[in-house]
Amino acid sequence: MSGKISCILPFAPTNELEVTIKALKASALVDKIVVVAPEDVNLEGVAVIVSKVGLFASATWKKIIEESLGDYVVVYSKTMALEVGMNALERMCKACDDTGAGLVYADFYERKEGKLSAHPVVDYQQGSLRDDFDFGSLILYKKEALLSAVKDMDADYIHAAMYDLRLRVSQSYELFHLPELLYTEVELDTRKSGEKMFDYVDPRNRDRQIEMEVACTAHLKKVGAYLKPEFKQIEFSEEEFLVEASVIIPVRNREKTVADAIESVLKQKTDFLFNLIIVDNHSTDKTTEIIQSFKDDRIVHIIPERDDLGIGGCWNRAVEDDRCGKFAVQLDSDDLYIDETVLDRIVKAFYEQNCAMVVGSYQMVNFKLEEIPPGLIDHKEWTPDNGRNNALRINGLGAPRAFYTPVLRQVKVPNTSYGEDYALGLNISRHYQIGRIYDPLYLCRRWDDNSDASLDIVKMNAHNFYKDKIRTMEFKARQQMIAMR
């Protein structure tokens, strides 16, 4: 291994910045440190680039590559003091050399509320297109990969430059994950996983999201995975069904909430026939008893013969049933429809928008049905023209979800209990339009027993890796479909 490292840092409070600079200079490979500051400052032995917009702006990166950079460029993105592990930078350079990667990132230690814990990250895939992919705060670029990516950057980003940068690097190089704990960062965001997961749909982040969509769309066009807004048309009268719509509730051990969910369905007012299919996945609490206490002919209570079904498998069991209606409409056993018009509005959306899937919007509430942040989740990043491309970047499509049953029976739902709805939406959107209702249809209750209320890092990584794998499958499928045209 040969060559020198240039390090790029954001401006930080003096005590934090001095610690980081000292830690980096401890490596004999580091020959230059560049600090990006909002105004000109005097830092001994350090180059300063003045930029009021910071590291995430493309104008800043245009200035950075004007510097005389070493063979490797290390970027640290946090303002808290960095602790560099023994020979960490040398190890990242070696990984870069040995693999020919354009970018190397590693596992790290996380100091949160005074406690030190390991923070593993996941391998990058072709489908790792989400802009919140966790690389950690310390990334090493091969110089030529970085220079080429920045020179090709043709948009004036304020928020999306580093996202655009790694997408461009991935077009020609591997992004290599070194599964070693090489540094320690301080984590200030101590919210539970269930609170963080909605950041990308927070209206306060809308400007940022628009830029991320632009960068992702440009990447998909470059690599042959972009889909034009052209969709298969649906003839809804081709098949006969006993009822127009079926609400489907998969449930296991939800004695606290299932009765409320059932009641919110039964009170729906429509001018068409509908039923409620409850797939009771071998509950061991009072859930089964509660379901059976409802004496309504519209309820279809199914206890599967199989004992290996996840949420997706329960959906398949319901949809394959002869009593399933033309449209299959989702309701989680934790949640409620917002009023008695929801089912009618969803069915009308299928005909008005000629779509194979409809996604509504929902209101975040606590168990007392009081609104909690971020409030309305309307997924306005889904647009008719570009929604199915942007869907490869975001981590979910929204709720409640509803499907044209013949298409759902053909595609089938992955037999998992996480990400199955996202996989389904991506697959359907490859060929069909997905309709949207931006008004709230659904009260999504967040409480401690929610499956994603508070996940540890291992479980979060497993969820994120699975969704990246789903995106990779869809990404490759779209590339193949486009190449065959």
C-alpha positions in Angstrom: 0.0 0.0 0.0 1.3 3.4 -0.9 -0.1 7.0 -1.2 -1.3 9.7 1.1 -4.6 10.6 2.5 -6.4 14.0 2.4 -9.2 14.4 5.1 -12.3 16.6 4.6 -14.1 17.8 7.7 -17.0 20.1 8.5 -16.4 23.1 10.8 -17.0 22.3 14.4 -16.6 23.8 17.9 -12.9 24.2 18.6 -12.7 21.6 21.3 -14.4 19.0 19.1 -12.5 19.9 15.9 -9.1 19.8 17.6 -9.7 16.3 18.9 -10.7 15.1 15.4 -7.7 16.8 13.7 -5.3 15.3 16.3 -6.8 11.8 15.8 -6.4 12.0 12.0 -2.9 13.4 12.1 -1.8 10.4 14.2 -1.8 8.4 11.0 1.4 8.8 9.0 -0.6 8.5 5.8 -2.5 11.8 6.4 -0.7 14.7 4.7 -3.6 17.2 4.4 -6.7 18.2 6.3 -9.3 20.4 4.8 -12.0 22.0 6.9 -15.2 23.3 5.3 -16.2 26.4 7.2 -19.0 29.0 6.8 -16.4 31.8 7.0 -12.7 32.2 6.8 -10.9 31.0 9.9 -7.3 30.5 10.9 -6.5 26.9 11.7 -2.8 26.0 12.0 -1.7 23.4 9.6 -5.2 23.0 8.1 -6.5 24.2 4.8 -9.9 26.0 4.9 -12.6 26.1 2.3 -15.2 28.8 2.8 -18.7 27.5 2.1 -21.9 28.7 3.7 -23.8 25.7 2.4 -21.6 22.9 3.8 -20.6 19.4 2.8 -23.9 18.4 1.3 -23.8 21.1 -1.5 -22.3 20.5 -4.9 -20.6 23.9 -5.0 -18.6 22.9 -2.0 -17.4 19.7 -3.7 -16.4 21.7 -6.8 -14.1 23.7 -4.5 -12.8 20.6 -2.7 -11.5 19.0 -5.9 -9.5 22.2 -6.7 -7.3 21.3 -3.7 -4.2 19.2 -4.2 -5.6 15.9 -2.9 -3.9 12.7 -1.9 -4.5 9.3 -3.4 -7.3 8.7 -0.9 -9.8 11.1 0.4 -11.4 10.5 3.8 -14.6 12.4 4.6 -15.9 12.8 8.2 -19.4 14.2 8.2 -20.1 14.9 11.9 -19.1 17.9 14.0 -18.6 15.8 17.2 -15.1 14.7 18.0 -13.9 11.6 16.1 -11.9 8.8 17.8 -9.9 6.9 15.2 -9.1 3.3 16.0 -5.6 1.8 15.8 -4.4 1.7 12.1 -8.0 2.3 11.0 -7.1 4.6 8.1 -4.3 2.3 7.0 -6.8 -0.6 7.1 -9.4 1.3 4.9 -6.7 2.2 2.4 -5.6 -1.5 2.2 -9.2 -2.5 1.6 -9.5 0.1 -1.1 -6.3 -1.2 -2.8 -7.1 -4.9 -2.5 -10.6 -4.7 -3.8 -10.3 -1.8 -6.3 -13.3 -0.2 -4.6 -14.1 3.5 -5.2 -15.5 3.9 -1.7 -14.8 2.1 1.6 -16.8 2.3 4.8 -16.6 0.3 8.0 -18.4 -0.7 11.2 -17.9 1.6 14.2 -18.5 2.1 17.8 -21.2 4.5 18.9 -21.2 6.5 22.0 -24.8 7.3 23.0 -25.7 8.8 26.3 -22.3 8.0 27.7 -22.5 4.3 26.7 -20.2 2.6 24.1 -21.7 0.0 21.8 -20.9 -1.6 18.5 -22.7 -0.3 15.4 -22.4 -2.7 12.5 -23.6 -1.6 9.1 -24.7 -3.6 6.1 -23.2 -4.4 2.7 -24.0 -2.1 -0.2 -26.0 -3.6 -3.0 -27.2 -2.3 -6.4 -30.5 -1.7 -4.8 -29.1 0.3 -1.9 -30.6 3.5 -3.4 -32.1 4.9 -0.2 -30.5 8.2 0.6 -30.4 7.4 4.3 -28.2 4.3 3.8 -25.9 4.1 6.8 -22.3 4.3 5.8 -21.3 5.7 9.2 -19.7 9.1 9.5 -16.2 8.2 8.1 -15.9 7.3 4.4 -12.8 6.8 2.3 -12.8 7.5 -1.4 -10.3 6.5 -4.1 -9.1 9.9 -5.4 -9.8 9.2 -9.1 -13.3 7.9 -8.3 -14.1 11.0 -6.3 -12.7 13.4 -8.9 -14.6 11.8 -11.7 -17.9 11.8 -9.8 -17.6 15.5 -8.8 -16.7 16.6 -12.3 -19.7 14.8 -13.7 -22.0 16.4 -11.1 -24.3 18.6 -13.2 -26.9 19.8 -10.7 -26.6 22.6 -8.2 -27.5 20.7 -5.0 -27.8 22.1 -1.5 -28.7 18.8 0.2 -28.0 16.0 -2.2 -24.4 16.3 -3.3 -23.0 13.5 -1.2 -25.9 11.3 -2.2 -25.3 12.1 -5.9 -21.6 11.5 -5.3 -21.9 8.0 -4.0 -24.4 7.1 -6.7 -22.0 8.2 -9.4 -19.1 6.4 -7.8 -21.2 3.2 -7.7 -21.7 3.4 -11.5 -18.0 2.5 -12.0 -16.7 1.1 -8.7 -17.6 -1.1 -5.9 -18.7 0.4 -2.6 -17.0 -1.9 -0.1 -18.1 -2.6 3.4 -15.2 -3.5 5.7 -16.9 -5.3 8.7 -14.4 -4.1 11.3 -15.0 -1.6 14.1 -12.5 1.1 13.1 -13.6 4.3 14.8 -15.9 5.8 17.4 -18.6 8.4 16.8 -21.0 10.2 19.1 -24.7 9.6 18.4 -26.9 12.6 19.3 -30.2 11.2 17.8 -31.4 9.1 20.7 -35.0 8.6 19.3 -36.4 5.1 19.1 -36.4 3.4 15.6 -40.1 3.8 15.3 -39.7 7.6 15.6 -36.8 7.9 13.1 -38.4 5.9 10.3 -40.7 8.7 9.2 -38.1 11.4 8.8 -38.1 11.1 5.0 -41.8 12.0 4.8 -41.7 14.9 7.3 -42.9 18.0 5.4 -40.0 20.0 6.9 -37.7 17.9 4.8 -39.5 18.3 1.5 -36.8 20.5 -0.2 -34.2 17.9 0.7 -36.4 15.1 -0.6 -37.0 16.8 -4.0 -33.2 17.0 -4.5 -32.7 13.4 -3.6 -35.4 12.4 -6.1 -33.6 14.4 -8.8 -30.3 12.6 -8.1 -31.8 9.2 -7.9 -33.8 9.6 -11.1 -30.6 10.8 -13.0 -28.8 7.7 -11.7 -31.6 5.3 -12.8 -31.5 6.9 -16.3 -27.7 6.5 -16.4 -27.7 2.8 -15.5 -30.7 1.8 -17.6 -33.3 1.2 -14.8 -35.5 4.3 -15.4 -39.2 3.7 -16.3 -41.1 6.2 -18.4 -44.6 7.0 -17.3 -46.2 4.4 -19.5 -48.6 1.8 -17.9 -50.7 -1.2 -18.7 -54.4 -0.4 -18.8 -56.8 -2.5 -16.7 -60.3 -3.7 -17.7 -62.0 -4.2 -14.4 -65.0 -6.1 -15.8 -63.0 -9.1 -17.0 -63.6 -11.3 -13.9 -66.7 -12.0 -11.7 -66.5 -11.6 -7.9 -69.0 -12.3 -5.1 -68.3 -8.9 -3.6 -66.7 -5.7 -4.8 -64.2 -5.3 -2.0 -62.6 -7.3 0.8 -60.9 -5.7 3.8 -58.1 -8.0 4.9 -56.7 -8.1 8.4 -53.9 -10.5 9.3 -53.7 -10.8 13.0 -51.8 -12.6 15.8 -52.2 -11.8 19.5 -53.8 -8.3 19.2 -56.4 -8.6 21.9 -56.0 -4.9 22.8 -56.7 -3.6 19.3 -58.4 -6.1 17.0 -62.0 -5.2 18.1 -61.5 -1.5 17.2 -60.1 -2.5 13.8 -63.1 -4.8 13.1 -65.6 -2.1 14.1 -64.0 0.5 11.9 -64.6 -1.8 8.9 -68.1 -2.9 9.7 -69.3 0.8 10.0 -68.2 1.5 6.4 -71.0 2.8 4.2 -70.9 1.8 0.5 -73.3 1.3 -2.4 -71.6 -2.1 -3.1 -71.1 -5.4 -1.3 -68.0 -5.9 0.8 -66.7 -8.3 3.4 -64.0 -8.5 6.0 -61.5 -11.4 5.8 -59.6 -11.9 9.1 -56.6 -14.3 8.9 -56.1 -15.3 12.5 -52.6 -16.6 12.5 -52.9 -19.0 15.5 -53.3 -16.4 18.2 -52.7 -17.6 21.7 -54.3 -14.7 23.6 -58.0 -13.7 23.5 -57.8 -12.5 19.8 -59.7 -15.5 18.4 -62.4 -15.2 21.0 -62.9 -11.5 20.3 -63.2 -12.1 16.6 -65.8 -14.8 17.1 -67.8 -12.5 19.4 -68.8 -10.4 16.3 -72.0 -11.8 14.8 -71.9 -10.4 11.3 -72.2 -12.3 8.0 -69.7 -10.0 6.4 -66.9 -11.4 8.5 -64.8 -14.3 7.1 -62.7 -15.8 9.9 -59.8 -17.9 8.6 -57.4 -19.8 10.8 -54.7 -21.1 8.4 -53.9 -24.8 8.2 -50.2 -23.8 8.0 -48.2 -22.6 10.9 -45.3 -21.0 8.9 -47.1 -17.9 7.6 -45.8 -14.4 8.0 -48.0 -11.4 7.3 -47.4 -11.8 3.6 -48.5 -15.5 3.7 -51.6 -14.5 5.6 -52.4 -12.1 2.8 -52.0 -14.8 0.2 -54.3 -17.1 2.1 -57.0 -14.4 2.1 -56.6 -13.3 -1.5 -56.7 -16.9 -2.8 -60.0 -17.5 -1.0 -63.0 -17.6 -3.3 -64.8 -15.1 -1.1 -62.2 -12.4 -1.7 -63.6 -9.4 -3.6 -62.4 -7.6 -6.7 -60.4 -5.2 -4.6 -58.4 -6.3 -1.5 -57.9 -3.5 1.0 -55.4 -3.5 3.9 -56.1 -2.8 7.5 -53.5 -3.6 10.2 -54.9 -5.1 13.4 -53.4 -2.1 15.4 -55.1 0.6 13.3 -58.4 2.2 12.3 -60.1 3.7 9.3 -60.5 7.4 9.9 -64.3 7.4 9.1 -67.1 5.5 7.4 -66.3 6.7 3.8 -62.8 5.1 3.4 -63.7 1.9 1.6 -65.9 3.8 -0.8 -63.2 6.3 -1.6 -60.6 3.6 -2.2 -62.8 1.7 -4.6 -63.7 4.8 -6.6 -59.9 5.6 -6.9 -59.3 2.3 -8.7 -61.8 3.2 -11.5 -60.9 6.9 -11.7 -57.2 6.4 -11.8 -57.2 3.0 -13.7 -54.6 1.5 -11.3 -53.7 -1.9 -10.0 -52.9 -0.6 -6.5 -54.1 2.4 -4.4 -52.2 3.9 -1.6 -53.8 6.3 0.8 -52.5 8.6 3.6 -52.6 8.2 7.3 -52.4 10.1 10.6 -50.0 9.2 13.3 -51.7 8.9 16.7 -50.9 7.4 20.1 -53.0 4.7 21.7 -55.5 7.3 22.9 -55.9 8.4 19.2 -54.2 11.7 19.9 -52.1 13.1 17.1 -48.3 12.7 17.4 -45.4 13.8 15.3 -44.9 13.9 12.4 -48.7 13.9 12.0 -50.0 13.3 8.5 -48.0 10.9 6.4 -49.1 11.6 2.8 -46.1 10.4 0.7 -46.4 13.3 -1.7 -43.1 12.2 -3.1 -45.2 9.7 -5.1 -46.2 11.5 -8.3 -47.9 9.9 -11.3 -45.0 10.6 -13.6 -42.1 9.6 -11.4 -43.5 7.7 -8.4 -42.4 4.3 -9.5 -38.8 5.5 -10.0 -38.6 7.4 -6.7 -40.1 4.3 -5.0 -36.6 2.7 -5.4 -35.2 5.5 -3.2 -37.7 5.7 -0.3 -38.3 3.1 2.3 -42.1 2.7 2.1 -45.1 3.5 0.0 -47.7 4.5 2.5 -51.0 3.2 3.8 -53.6 2.0 3.6 -52.8 -0.1 0.6 -55.4 -1.7 -1.7 -55.0 -4.0 -4.7 -56.8 -5.2 -7.7 -57.2 -8.8 -6.8 -56.4 -10.5 -10.2 -53.0 -8.7 -10.2 -52.3 -9.5 -6.6 -53.1 -13.2 -7.2 -50.6 -13.2 -10.0 -47.8 -11.4 -8.3 -48.3 -12.9 -4.8 -47.0 -11.4 -1.6 -43.6 -12.4 -0.2 -44.2 -14.6 2.9 -42.5 -12.3 5.3 -43.6 -10.0 8.2 -41.6 -7.0 7.2 -41.2 -5.3 3.8 -43.7 -7.5 2.1 -46.0 -4.6 1.2 -43.0 -2.6 -0.2 -41.9 -5.5 -2.4 -45.4 -5.9 -3.7 -45.7 -2.2 -4.5 -42.4 -2.1 -6.4 -43.3 -5.2 -8.4 -46.8 -3.9 -9.3 -45.5 -0.4 -10.2 -43.1 -1.9 -12.8 -46.1 -2.4 -15.1 -49.1 -0.6 -13.6 -50.0 2.8 -12.3 -50.4 3.1 -8.5 -53.2 5.4 -7.6 -52.9 7.9 -4.7 -55.3 9.4 -2.2 -53.5 12.2 -0.3 -56.2 12.8 2.3 -55.9 10.9 5.6 -57.8 7.6 5.5 -56.3 5.8 8.4 -55.2 6.3 12.0 -51.9 4.6 12.6 -51.5 3.9 16.3 -47.9 3.9 17.6 -47.5 2.2 20.9 -44.9 0.1 22.7 -46.1 -3.2 21.3 -45.9 -2.1 17.7 -43.5 -4.5 15.9 -41.2 -1.6 14.8 -41.6 0.7 17.8 -38.0 0.1 19.2 -35.6 -2.1 17.3 -32.0 -2.8 18.1 -29.3 -2.3 15.5 -29.1 -5.9 14.5 -32.9 -6.1 13.8 -32.8 -2.7 12.0 -29.9 -3.9 9.8 -31.8 -7.0 9.0 -34.8 -5.0 7.9 -32.8 -2.5 5.9 -30.8 -5.3 4.2 -34.0 -7.1 3.2 -35.4 -3.9 1.7 -32.2 -3.3 -0.1 -32.4 -6.8 -1.5 -36.0 -6.2 -2.6 -34.8 -3.0 -4.4 -31.9 -4.9 -6.0 -34.3 -7.5 -7.4 -36.6 -4.8 -8.8 -33.6 -2.8 -10.1 -32.3 -5.7 -12.0 -35.7 -6.7 -13.3 -36.3 -3.2 -14.6 -32.8 -3.2 -16.3 -33.7 -6.4 -18.0 -37.1 -5.2 -19.1 -35.7 -2.0 -20.6 -32.8 -3.8 -22.3 -35.3 -6.2 -24.1 -37.3 -3.3 -25.6 
